[in-house]
Amino acid sequence: SQVEEIAKDKMADLNCFTVESAMKMVAGTARSMGLTVEGTAPWQN
């Protein structure tokens, strides 16, 4: 997914230890910018 790709690219810059937490941060930032995040979250499976 696009959120996962962005999270993996930004891992060094984010204050996260796991990809899942980085994905949550990226998705939250996208929502706060007014973007719609679609689909199911991998950490909810």
Backbone hydrogen bonds in HBPLUS format (Angstrom, degrees):
<---DONOR---> <-ACCEPTOR-->    atom                        ^
c    i                          cat <-CA-CA->   ^        H-A-AA   ^      H-
h    n   atom  resd res      DA  || num        DHA   H-A  angle D-A-AA Bond
n    s   type  num  typ     dist DA aas  dist angle  dist       angle   num
A0005-GLU N   A0001-SER O   3.10 MM   4  6.38 158.8  2.14 148.4 154.0     1
A0006-ILE N   A0002-GLN O   2.97 MM   4  6.17 166.1  1.99 153.1 156.3     2
A0007-ALA N   A0003-VAL O   2.90 MM   4  6.04 160.6  1.93 147.7 153.8     3
A0008-LYS N   A0004-GLU O   2.93 MM   4  6.12 158.9  1.97 150.0 155.0     4
A0009-ASP N   A0005-GLU O   3.03 MM   4  6.25 154.3  2.10 145.6 152.8     5
A0010-LYS N   A0006-ILE O   2.93 MM   4  6.10 146.5  2.04 148.8 158.1     6
A0013-ASP N   A0010-LYS O   2.85 MM   3  5.35 134.5  2.06 116.1 128.9     7
A0014-LEU N   A0010-LYS O   3.03 MM   4  6.17 137.9  2.21 154.3 166.0     8
A0022-ALA N   A0018-THR O   3.17 MM   4  6.44 153.0  2.25 142.3 150.1     9
A0023-MET N   A0019-VAL O   2.82 MM   4  6.05 148.8  1.91 148.5 157.4    10
A0024-LYS N   A0020-GLU O   3.04 MM   4  6.35 149.1  2.14 143.7 151.6    11
A0025-MET N   A0021-SER O   3.11 MM   4  6.39 154.1  2.18 142.7 149.0    12
A0026-VAL N   A0022-ALA O   2.94 MM   4  6.20 161.3  1.98 150.6 155.6    13
A0027-ALA N   A0023-MET O   2.88 MM   4  6.00 164.9  1.90 150.3 154.6    14
A0028-GLY N   A0024-LYS O   2.93 MM   4  6.02 156.8  1.98 143.9 150.7    15
A0029-THR N   A0025-MET O   2.93 MM   4  6.11 155.3  1.99 147.3 154.0    16
A0030-ALA N   A0026-VAL O   2.93 MM   4  6.15 157.2  1.98 148.0 154.5    17
A0031-ARG N   A0027-ALA O   2.96 MM   4  6.20 158.7  2.00 148.5 153.9    18
A0032-SER N   A0028-GLY O   2.99 MM   4  6.19 155.0  2.05 144.6 151.4    19
A0033-MET N   A0029-THR O   3.06 MM   4  6.29 130.5  2.32 139.6 152.3    20
A0033-MET N   A0030-ALA O   3.15 MM   3  5.12 134.7  2.37  94.8 107.3    21
A0035-LEU N   A0030-ALA O   2.99 MM   5  5.36 156.0  2.05 156.2 148.5    22
A0034-GLY N   A0031-ARG O   2.98 MM   3  5.12 157.8  2.03 105.5 112.2    23
A0044-GLN N   A0041-ALA O   2.99 MM   3  5.45 162.6  2.02 117.4 123.1    24
A0045-ASN N   A0042-PRO O   3.41 MM   3  5.62 167.5  2.43 106.8 110.4    25
